[in-house]
Amino acid sequence: MPESITVTIPAALRPQVEGSESVTAEGDTIGGVLDALKAQYPSFGDKLFPNGGEQMNRSINVYVNEEDIRFLENMDTKVTARDQVDIILAIAGG
């Protein structure tokens, strides 16, 4: 049964989640949690997955317990209520 997962939201994306620093959604994988958040906050989903696509915005990273999901199991990364899930905006520069 999916657990309620708390996800921290960066300041730049908080307007899409009613100004909240963190939100909760049910899921047992990161993909499931993000799908639930997209349904709950459609404009947030549009920022994460531009143009309704399956591919996550390249400037957005998701971490579980301070590990980038790209180095874990990506969207299939398992999560529980005890995990720390953070959405981080990538910073580019030169």
PDB file as gemmi writes it, atoms N, CA and C in Angstrom:
CRYST1    1.000    1.000    1.000  90.00  90.00  90.00 P 1                      
ATOM      1  N   MET A   1       0.841  -1.180   0.000  1.00  0.00           N  
ATOM      2  CA  MET A   1       0.000   0.000   0.000  1.00  0.00           C  
ATOM      3  C   MET A   1       0.886   1.243   0.000  1.00  0.00           C  
ATOM      4  N   PRO A   2       0.626   2.202  -0.904  1.00  0.00           N  
ATOM      5  CA  PRO A   2       1.453   3.403  -0.962  1.00  0.00           C  
ATOM      6  C   PRO A   2       1.400   4.203   0.331  1.00  0.00           C  
ATOM      7  N   GLU A   3       2.547   4.779   0.680  1.00  0.00           N  
ATOM      8  CA  GLU A   3       2.643   5.605   1.874  1.00  0.00           C  
ATOM      9  C   GLU A   3       2.556   7.077   1.498  1.00  0.00           C  
ATOM     10  N   SER A   4       2.284   7.909   2.496  1.00  0.00           N  
ATOM     11  CA  SER A   4       2.263   9.353   2.294  1.00  0.00           C  
ATOM     12  C   SER A   4       3.690   9.862   2.397  1.00  0.00           C  
ATOM     13  N   ILE A   5       4.172  10.453   1.317  1.00  0.00           N  
ATOM     14  CA  ILE A   5       5.565  10.907   1.211  1.00  0.00           C  
ATOM     15  C   ILE A   5       5.589  12.431   1.240  1.00  0.00           C  
ATOM     16  N   THR A   6       6.485  13.007   2.042  1.00  0.00           N  
ATOM     17  CA  THR A   6       6.662  14.459   2.088  1.00  0.00           C  
ATOM     18  C   THR A   6       7.786  14.841   1.136  1.00  0.00           C  
ATOM     19  N   VAL A   7       7.528  15.846   0.312  1.00  0.00           N  
ATOM     20  CA  VAL A   7       8.483  16.308  -0.693  1.00  0.00           C  
ATOM     21  C   VAL A   7       8.748  17.784  -0.450  1.00  0.00           C  
ATOM     22  N   THR A   8      10.030  18.162  -0.291  1.00  0.00           N  
ATOM     23  CA  THR A   8      10.354  19.581  -0.146  1.00  0.00           C  
ATOM     24  C   THR A   8      10.405  20.223  -1.524  1.00  0.00           C  
ATOM     25  N   ILE A   9       9.935  21.470  -1.573  1.00  0.00           N  
ATOM     26  CA  ILE A   9       9.778  22.197  -2.829  1.00  0.00           C  
ATOM     27  C   ILE A   9      10.682  23.430  -2.813  1.00  0.00           C  
ATOM     28  N   PRO A  10      11.444  23.679  -3.886  1.00  0.00           N  
ATOM     29  CA  PRO A  10      12.281  24.872  -3.922  1.00  0.00           C  
ATOM     30  C   PRO A  10      11.419  26.140  -4.029  1.00  0.00           C  
ATOM     31  N   ALA A  11      11.950  27.237  -3.534  1.00  0.00           N  
ATOM     32  CA  ALA A  11      11.202  28.500  -3.484  1.00  0.00           C  
ATOM     33  C   ALA A  11      10.627  28.897  -4.840  1.00  0.00           C  
ATOM     34  N   ALA A  12      11.362  28.671  -5.907  1.00  0.00           N  
ATOM     35  CA  ALA A  12      10.908  29.085  -7.242  1.00  0.00           C  
ATOM     36  C   ALA A  12       9.667  28.317  -7.708  1.00  0.00           C  
ATOM     37  N   LEU A  13       9.428  27.135  -7.159  1.00  0.00           N  
ATOM     38  CA  LEU A  13       8.277  26.331  -7.571  1.00  0.00           C  
ATOM     39  C   LEU A  13       7.123  26.380  -6.569  1.00  0.00           C  
ATOM     40  N   ARG A  14       7.310  27.074  -5.469  1.00  0.00           N  
ATOM     41  CA  ARG A  14       6.261  27.119  -4.443  1.00  0.00           C  
ATOM     42  C   ARG A  14       4.969  27.783  -4.894  1.00  0.00           C  
ATOM     43  N   PRO A  15       5.000  28.770  -5.804  1.00  0.00           N  
ATOM     44  CA  PRO A  15       3.716  29.328  -6.257  1.00  0.00           C  
ATOM     45  C   PRO A  15       2.804  28.266  -6.889  1.00  0.00           C  
ATOM     46  N   GLN A  16       3.380  27.231  -7.477  1.00  0.00           N  
ATOM     47  CA  GLN A  16       2.585  26.181  -8.110  1.00  0.00           C  
ATOM     48  C   GLN A  16       2.001  25.192  -7.095  1.00  0.00           C  
ATOM     49  N   VAL A  17       2.454  25.272  -5.828  1.00  0.00           N  
ATOM     50  CA  VAL A  17       1.933  24.386  -4.774  1.00  0.00           C  
ATOM     51  C   VAL A  17       1.360  25.221  -3.629  1.00  0.00           C  
ATOM     52  N   GLU A  18       0.717  26.318  -3.989  1.00  0.00           N  
ATOM     53  CA  GLU A  18       0.042  27.194  -3.027  1.00  0.00           C  
ATOM     54  C   GLU A  18       0.987  27.757  -1.974  1.00  0.00           C  
ATOM     55  N   GLY A  19       2.254  27.964  -2.353  1.00  0.00           N  
ATOM     56  CA  GLY A  19       3.234  28.580  -1.463  1.00  0.00           C  
ATOM     57  C   GLY A  19       3.838  27.663  -0.418  1.00  0.00           C  
ATOM     58  N   SER A  20       3.550  26.384  -0.473  1.00  0.00           N  
ATOM     59  CA  SER A  20       4.032  25.438   0.543  1.00  0.00           C  
ATOM     60  C   SER A  20       5.511  25.115   0.378  1.00  0.00           C  
ATOM     61  N   GLU A  21       6.215  25.002   1.516  1.00  0.00           N  
ATOM     62  CA  GLU A  21       7.615  24.579   1.503  1.00  0.00           C  
ATOM     63  C   GLU A  21       7.740  23.090   1.223  1.00  0.00           C  
ATOM     64  N   SER A  22       6.703  22.348   1.613  1.00  0.00           N  
ATOM     65  CA  SER A  22       6.684  20.917   1.351  1.00  0.00           C  
ATOM     66  C   SER A  22       5.239  20.489   1.110  1.00  0.00           C  
ATOM     67  N   VAL A  23       5.097  19.401   0.379  1.00  0.00           N  
ATOM     68  CA  VAL A  23       3.780  18.842   0.071  1.00  0.00           C  
ATOM     69  C   VAL A  23       3.852  17.337   0.297  1.00  0.00           C  
ATOM     70  N   THR A  24       2.701  16.712   0.447  1.00  0.00           N  
ATOM     71  CA  THR A  24       2.670  15.266   0.609  1.00  0.00           C  
ATOM     72  C   THR A  24       1.844  14.635  -0.506  1.00  0.00           C  
ATOM     73  N   ALA A  25       2.244  13.457  -0.875  1.00  0.00           N  
ATOM     74  CA  ALA A  25       1.525  12.689  -1.887  1.00  0.00           C  
ATOM     75  C   ALA A  25       1.772  11.219  -1.608  1.00  0.00           C  
ATOM     76  N   GLU A  26       0.844  10.385  -2.025  1.00  0.00           N  
ATOM     77  CA  GLU A  26       1.008   8.949  -1.819  1.00  0.00           C  
ATOM     78  C   GLU A  26       1.710   8.316  -3.006  1.00  0.00           C  
ATOM     79  N   GLY A  27       2.552   7.350  -2.685  1.00  0.00           N  
ATOM     80  CA  GLY A  27       3.245   6.611  -3.722  1.00  0.00           C  
ATOM     81  C   GLY A  27       4.263   5.680  -3.108  1.00  0.00           C  
ATOM     82  N   ASP A  28       4.660   4.672  -3.849  1.00  0.00           N  
ATOM     83  CA  ASP A  28       5.707   3.784  -3.357  1.00  0.00           C  
ATOM     84  C   ASP A  28       6.976   3.889  -4.195  1.00  0.00           C  
ATOM     85  N   THR A  29       6.911   4.697  -5.249  1.00  0.00           N  
ATOM     86  CA  THR A  29       8.092   5.030  -6.051  1.00  0.00           C  
ATOM     87  C   THR A  29       8.069   6.534  -6.301  1.00  0.00           C  
ATOM     88  N   ILE A  30       9.203   7.081  -6.699  1.00  0.00           N  
ATOM     89  CA  ILE A  30       9.252   8.507  -7.034  1.00  0.00           C  
ATOM     90  C   ILE A  30       8.287   8.813  -8.171  1.00  0.00           C  
ATOM     91  N   GLY A  31       8.224   7.962  -9.170  1.00  0.00           N  
ATOM     92  CA  GLY A  31       7.292   8.175 -10.276  1.00  0.00           C  
ATOM     93  C   GLY A  31       5.853   8.257  -9.789  1.00  0.00           C  
ATOM     94  N   GLY A  32       5.470   7.377  -8.869  1.00  0.00           N  
ATOM     95  CA  GLY A  32       4.123   7.395  -8.323  1.00  0.00           C  
ATOM     96  C   GLY A  32       3.840   8.657  -7.528  1.00  0.00           C  
ATOM     97  N   VAL A  33       4.817   9.097  -6.745  1.00  0.00           N  
ATOM     98  CA  VAL A  33       4.661  10.320  -5.955  1.00  0.00           C  
ATOM     99  C   VAL A  33       4.521  11.527  -6.888  1.00  0.00           C  
ATOM    100  N   LEU A  34       5.369  11.598  -7.907  1.00  0.00           N  
ATOM    101  CA  LEU A  34       5.289  12.736  -8.835  1.00  0.00           C  
ATOM    102  C   LEU A  34       3.988  12.720  -9.625  1.00  0.00           C  
ATOM    103  N   ASP A  35       3.509  11.541  -9.995  1.00  0.00           N  
ATOM    104  CA  ASP A  35       2.212  11.453 -10.679  1.00  0.00           C  
ATOM    105  C   ASP A  35       1.104  11.986  -9.781  1.00  0.00           C  
ATOM    106  N   ALA A  36       1.149  11.636  -8.493  1.00  0.00           N  
ATOM    107  CA  ALA A  36       0.135  12.120  -7.556  1.00  0.00           C  
ATOM    108  C   ALA A  36       0.227  13.642  -7.405  1.00  0.00           C  
ATOM    109  N   LEU A  37       1.447  14.174  -7.364  1.00  0.00           N  
ATOM    110  CA  LEU A  37       1.610  15.629  -7.251  1.00  0.00           C  
ATOM    111  C   LEU A  37       1.122  16.337  -8.507  1.00  0.00           C  
ATOM    112  N   LYS A  38       1.363  15.738  -9.680  1.00  0.00           N  
ATOM    113  CA  LYS A  38       0.865  16.327 -10.936  1.00  0.00           C  
ATOM    114  C   LYS A  38      -0.654  16.412 -10.919  1.00  0.00           C  
ATOM    115  N   ALA A  39      -1.306  15.379 -10.393  1.00  0.00           N  
ATOM    116  CA  ALA A  39      -2.761  15.375 -10.335  1.00  0.00           C  
ATOM    117  C   ALA A  39      -3.280  16.398  -9.326  1.00  0.00           C  
ATOM    118  N   GLN A  40      -2.557  16.530  -8.219  1.00  0.00           N  
ATOM    119  CA  GLN A  40      -2.975  17.447  -7.153  1.00  0.00           C  
ATOM    120  C   GLN A  40      -2.692  18.902  -7.505  1.00  0.00           C  
ATOM    121  N   TYR A  41      -1.577  19.149  -8.184  1.00  0.00           N  
ATOM    122  CA  TYR A  41      -1.146  20.503  -8.549  1.00  0.00           C  
ATOM    123  C   TYR A  41      -0.772  20.525 -10.032  1.00  0.00           C  
ATOM    124  N   PRO A  42      -1.755  20.663 -10.930  1.00  0.00           N  
ATOM    125  CA  PRO A  42      -1.472  20.592 -12.368  1.00  0.00           C  
ATOM    126  C   PRO A  42      -0.405  21.580 -12.857  1.00  0.00           C  
ATOM    127  N   SER A  43      -0.380  22.802 -12.344  1.00  0.00           N  
ATOM    128  CA  SER A  43       0.634  23.753 -12.813  1.00  0.00           C  
ATOM    129  C   SER A  43       2.030  23.338 -12.351  1.00  0.00           C  
ATOM    130  N   PHE A  44       2.124  22.676 -11.201  1.00  0.00           N  
ATOM    131  CA  PHE A  44       3.389  22.127 -10.726  1.00  0.00           C  
ATOM    132  C   PHE A  44       3.836  21.010 -11.663  1.00  0.00           C  
ATOM    133  N   GLY A  45       2.892  20.167 -12.040  1.00  0.00           N  
ATOM    134  CA  GLY A  45       3.178  19.090 -12.991  1.00  0.00           C  
ATOM    135  C   GLY A  45       3.685  19.626 -14.312  1.00  0.00           C  
ATOM    136  N   ASP A  46       3.116  20.757 -14.763  1.00  0.00           N  
ATOM    137  CA  ASP A  46       3.566  21.367 -16.018  1.00  0.00           C  
ATOM    138  C   ASP A  46       5.010  21.849 -15.922  1.00  0.00           C  
ATOM    139  N   LYS A  47       5.420  22.309 -14.741  1.00  0.00           N  
ATOM    140  CA  LYS A  47       6.814  22.732 -14.550  1.00  0.00           C  
ATOM    141  C   LYS A  47       7.749  21.533 -14.527  1.00  0.00           C  
ATOM    142  N   LEU A  48       7.306  20.448 -13.888  1.00  0.00           N  
ATOM    143  CA  LEU A  48       8.144  19.248 -13.814  1.00  0.00           C  
ATOM    144  C   LEU A  48       8.245  18.533 -15.147  1.00  0.00           C  
ATOM    145  N   PHE A  49       7.109  18.431 -15.843  1.00  0.00           N  
ATOM    146  CA  PHE A  49       7.036  17.697 -17.105  1.00  0.00           C  
ATOM    147  C   PHE A  49       6.451  18.623 -18.172  1.00  0.00           C  
ATOM    148  N   PRO A  50       7.308  19.447 -18.808  1.00  0.00           N  
ATOM    149  CA  PRO A  50       6.815  20.431 -19.781  1.00  0.00           C  
ATOM    150  C   PRO A  50       6.032  19.792 -20.925  1.00  0.00           C  
ATOM    151  N   ASN A  51       5.034  20.507 -21.379  1.00  0.00           N  
ATOM    152  CA  ASN A  51       4.202  20.100 -22.514  1.00  0.00           C  
ATOM    153  C   ASN A  51       3.518  18.753 -22.307  1.00  0.00           C  
ATOM    154  N   GLY A  52       3.255  18.412 -21.043  1.00  0.00           N  
ATOM    155  CA  GLY A  52       2.567  17.158 -20.760  1.00  0.00           C  
ATOM    156  C   GLY A  52       3.388  15.929 -21.071  1.00  0.00           C  
ATOM    157  N   GLY A  53       4.692  16.110 -21.218  1.00  0.00           N  
ATOM    158  CA  GLY A  53       5.562  15.002 -21.615  1.00  0.00           C  
ATOM    159  C   GLY A  53       5.876  14.035 -20.505  1.00  0.00           C  
ATOM    160  N   GLU A  54       6.524  12.974 -20.876  1.00  0.00           N  
ATOM    161  CA  GLU A  54       6.962  11.945 -19.933  1.00  0.00           C  
ATOM    162  C   GLU A  54       8.340  12.274 -19.366  1.00  0.00           C  
ATOM    163  N   GLN A  55       9.101  13.101 -20.091  1.00  0.00           N  
ATOM    164  CA  GLN A  55      10.467  13.443 -19.711  1.00  0.00           C  
ATOM    165  C   GLN A  55      10.465  14.609 -18.730  1.00  0.00           C  
ATOM    166  N   MET A  56      11.130  14.440 -17.584  1.00  0.00           N  
ATOM    167  CA  MET A  56      11.184  15.502 -16.596  1.00  0.00           C  
ATOM    168  C   MET A  56      12.080  16.641 -17.094  1.00  0.00           C  
ATOM    169  N   ASN A  57      11.693  17.854 -16.734  1.00  0.00           N  
ATOM    170  CA  ASN A  57      12.456  19.049 -17.059  1.00  0.00           C  
ATOM    171  C   ASN A  57      13.919  18.833 -16.647  1.00  0.00           C  
ATOM    172  N   ARG A  58      14.843  19.099 -17.560  1.00  0.00           N  
ATOM    173  CA  ARG A  58      16.267  18.841 -17.302  1.00  0.00           C  
ATOM    174  C   ARG A  58      16.836  19.713 -16.193  1.00  0.00           C  
ATOM    175  N   SER A  59      16.190  20.843 -15.901  1.00  0.00           N  
ATOM    176  CA  SER A  59      16.714  21.728 -14.862  1.00  0.00           C  
ATOM    177  C   SER A  59      16.182  21.380 -13.476  1.00  0.00           C  
ATOM    178  N   ILE A  60      15.452  20.283 -13.365  1.00  0.00           N  
ATOM    179  CA  ILE A  60      14.902  19.852 -12.086  1.00  0.00           C  
ATOM    180  C   ILE A  60      15.487  18.494 -11.717  1.00  0.00           C  
ATOM    181  N   ASN A  61      15.990  18.420 -10.499  1.00  0.00           N  
ATOM    182  CA  ASN A  61      16.556  17.171  -9.991  1.00  0.00           C  
ATOM    183  C   ASN A  61      15.756  16.716  -8.783  1.00  0.00           C  
ATOM    184  N   VAL A  62      15.650  15.411  -8.616  1.00  0.00           N  
ATOM    185  CA  VAL A  62      14.955  14.840  -7.470  1.00  0.00           C  
ATOM    186  C   VAL A  62      15.961  13.994  -6.692  1.00  0.00           C  
ATOM    187  N   TYR A  63      15.967  14.203  -5.373  1.00  0.00           N  
ATOM    188  CA  TYR A  63      16.869  13.481  -4.487  1.00  0.00           C  
ATOM    189  C   TYR A  63      16.069  12.708  -3.453  1.00  0.00           C  
ATOM    190  N   VAL A  64      16.523  11.509  -3.161  1.00  0.00           N  
ATOM    191  CA  VAL A  64      15.971  10.698  -2.075  1.00  0.00           C  
ATOM    192  C   VAL A  64      17.120  10.447  -1.108  1.00  0.00           C  
ATOM    193  N   ASN A  65      16.949  10.922   0.118  1.00  0.00           N  
ATOM    194  CA  ASN A  65      17.998  10.781   1.138  1.00  0.00           C  
ATOM    195  C   ASN A  65      19.345  11.286   0.623  1.00  0.00           C  
ATOM    196  N   GLU A  66      19.291  12.443  -0.034  1.00  0.00           N  
ATOM    197  CA  GLU A  66      20.464  13.152  -0.555  1.00  0.00           C  
ATOM    198  C   GLU A  66      21.159  12.439  -1.708  1.00  0.00           C  
ATOM    199  N   GLU A  67      20.487  11.471  -2.324  1.00  0.00           N  
ATOM    200  CA  GLU A  67      21.016  10.775  -3.500  1.00  0.00           C  
ATOM    201  C   GLU A  67      20.168  11.136  -4.711  1.00  0.00           C  
ATOM    202  N   ASP A  68      20.809  11.548  -5.790  1.00  0.00           N  
ATOM    203  CA  ASP A  68      20.119  11.875  -7.028  1.00  0.00           C  
ATOM    204  C   ASP A  68      19.474  10.607  -7.588  1.00  0.00           C  
ATOM    205  N   ILE A  69      18.173  10.688  -7.904  1.00  0.00           N  
ATOM    206  CA  ILE A  69      17.479   9.485  -8.386  1.00  0.00           C  
ATOM    207  C   ILE A  69      18.076   8.961  -9.684  1.00  0.00           C  
ATOM    208  N   ARG A  70      18.784   9.808 -10.442  1.00  0.00           N  
ATOM    209  CA  ARG A  70      19.405   9.333 -11.688  1.00  0.00           C  
ATOM    210  C   ARG A  70      20.472   8.285 -11.409  1.00  0.00           C  
ATOM    211  N   PHE A  71      21.020   8.291 -10.182  1.00  0.00           N  
ATOM    212  CA  PHE A  71      22.041   7.312  -9.814  1.00  0.00           C  
ATOM    213  C   PHE A  71      21.458   6.183  -8.973  1.00  0.00           C  
ATOM    214  N   LEU A  72      20.151   6.212  -8.795  1.00  0.00           N  
ATOM    215  CA  LEU A  72      19.445   5.139  -8.095  1.00  0.00           C  
ATOM    216  C   LEU A  72      18.653   4.378  -9.154  1.00  0.00           C  
ATOM    217  N   GLU A  73      17.335   4.370  -9.037  1.00  0.00           N  
ATOM    218  CA  GLU A  73      16.507   3.681 -10.022  1.00  0.00           C  
ATOM    219  C   GLU A  73      15.592   4.653 -10.754  1.00  0.00           C  
ATOM    220  N   ASN A  74      16.022   5.910 -10.825  1.00  0.00           N  
ATOM    221  CA  ASN A  74      15.277   6.977 -11.491  1.00  0.00           C  
ATOM    222  C   ASN A  74      13.837   7.003 -10.994  1.00  0.00           C  
ATOM    223  N   MET A  75      12.852   6.992 -11.865  1.00  0.00           N  
ATOM    224  CA  MET A  75      11.450   7.087 -11.451  1.00  0.00           C  
ATOM    225  C   MET A  75      10.973   5.844 -10.709  1.00  0.00           C  
ATOM    226  N   ASP A  76      11.707   4.751 -10.833  1.00  0.00           N  
ATOM    227  CA  ASP A  76      11.344   3.515 -10.140  1.00  0.00           C  
ATOM    228  C   ASP A  76      11.960   3.419  -8.744  1.00  0.00           C  
ATOM    229  N   THR A  77      12.651   4.478  -8.302  1.00  0.00           N  
ATOM    230  CA  THR A  77      13.252   4.497  -6.969  1.00  0.00           C  
ATOM    231  C   THR A  77      12.160   4.346  -5.915  1.00  0.00           C  
ATOM    232  N   LYS A  78      12.292   3.345  -5.082  1.00  0.00           N  
ATOM    233  CA  LYS A  78      11.311   3.086  -4.022  1.00  0.00           C  
ATOM    234  C   LYS A  78      11.443   4.135  -2.919  1.00  0.00           C  
ATOM    235  N   VAL A  79      10.303   4.524  -2.342  1.00  0.00           N  
ATOM    236  CA  VAL A  79      10.291   5.481  -1.236  1.00  0.00           C  
ATOM    237  C   VAL A  79       9.310   5.023  -0.160  1.00  0.00           C  
ATOM    238  N   THR A  80       9.617   5.446   1.067  1.00  0.00           N  
ATOM    239  CA  THR A  80       8.725   5.217   2.202  1.00  0.00           C  
ATOM    240  C   THR A  80       8.568   6.545   2.933  1.00  0.00           C  
ATOM    241  N   ALA A  81       7.668   6.582   3.882  1.00  0.00           N  
ATOM    242  CA  ALA A  81       7.422   7.808   4.653  1.00  0.00           C  
ATOM    243  C   ALA A  81       8.664   8.251   5.422  1.00  0.00           C  
ATOM    244  N   ARG A  82       9.593   7.369   5.658  1.00  0.00           N  
ATOM    245  CA  ARG A  82      10.823   7.714   6.389  1.00  0.00           C  
ATOM    246  C   ARG A  82      11.866   8.395   5.510  1.00  0.00           C  
ATOM    247  N   ASP A  83      11.694   8.355   4.192  1.00  0.00           N  
ATOM    248  CA  ASP A  83      12.686   8.928   3.280  1.00  0.00           C  
ATOM    249  C   ASP A  83      12.544  10.437   3.170  1.00  0.00           C  
ATOM    250  N   GLN A  84      13.683  11.083   2.938  1.00  0.00           N  
ATOM    251  CA  GLN A  84      13.709  12.518   2.669  1.00  0.00           C  
ATOM    252  C   GLN A  84      13.718  12.696   1.153  1.00  0.00           C  
ATOM    253  N   VAL A  85      12.687  13.360   0.621  1.00  0.00           N  
ATOM    254  CA  VAL A  85      12.580  13.579  -0.814  1.00  0.00           C  
ATOM    255  C   VAL A  85      12.633  15.077  -1.068  1.00  0.00           C  
ATOM    256  N   ASP A  86      13.583  15.495  -1.898  1.00  0.00           N  
ATOM    257  CA  ASP A  86      13.779  16.902  -2.203  1.00  0.00           C  
ATOM    258  C   ASP A  86      13.769  17.123  -3.708  1.00  0.00           C  
ATOM    259  N   ILE A  87      13.083  18.177  -4.126  1.00  0.00           N  
ATOM    260  CA  ILE A  87      13.166  18.629  -5.510  1.00  0.00           C  
ATOM    261  C   ILE A  87      14.088  19.835  -5.507  1.00  0.00           C  
ATOM    262  N   ILE A  88      15.092  19.789  -6.364  1.00  0.00           N  
ATOM    263  CA  ILE A  88      16.130  20.810  -6.412  1.00  0.00           C  
ATOM    264  C   ILE A  88      16.218  21.345  -7.831  1.00  0.00           C  
ATOM    265  N   LEU A  89      16.313  22.668  -7.963  1.00  0.00           N  
ATOM    266  CA  LEU A  89      16.530  23.261  -9.272  1.00  0.00           C  
ATOM    267  C   LEU A  89      18.013  23.270  -9.585  1.00  0.00           C  
ATOM    268  N   ALA A  90      18.369  22.812 -10.768  1.00  0.00           N  
ATOM    269  CA  ALA A  90      19.763  22.831 -11.202  1.00  0.00           C  
ATOM    270  C   ALA A  90      20.176  24.271 -11.465  1.00  0.00           C  
ATOM    271  N   ILE A  91      21.412  24.564 -11.171  1.00  0.00           N  
ATOM    272  CA  ILE A  91      21.942  25.907 -11.381  1.00  0.00           C  
ATOM    273  C   ILE A  91      22.993  25.823 -12.478  1.00  0.00           C  
ATOM    274  N   ALA A  92      22.801  26.636 -13.503  1.00  0.00           N  
ATOM    275  CA  ALA A  92      23.763  26.670 -14.605  1.00  0.00           C  
ATOM    276  C   ALA A  92      24.525  27.993 -14.527  1.00  0.00           C  
ATOM    277  N   GLY A  93      25.695  27.954 -15.033  1.00  0.00           N  
ATOM    278  CA  GLY A  93      26.490  29.185 -15.023  1.00  0.00           C  
ATOM    279  C   GLY A  93      27.799  28.962 -15.744  1.00  0.00           C  
ATOM    280  N   GLY A  94      28.544  29.998 -15.774  1.00  0.00           N  
ATOM    281  CA  GLY A  94      29.813  29.841 -16.460  1.00  0.00           C  
ATOM    282  C   GLY A  94      30.768  30.906 -16.109  1.00  0.00           C  
TER     283      GLY A  94                                                      
END                                                                             
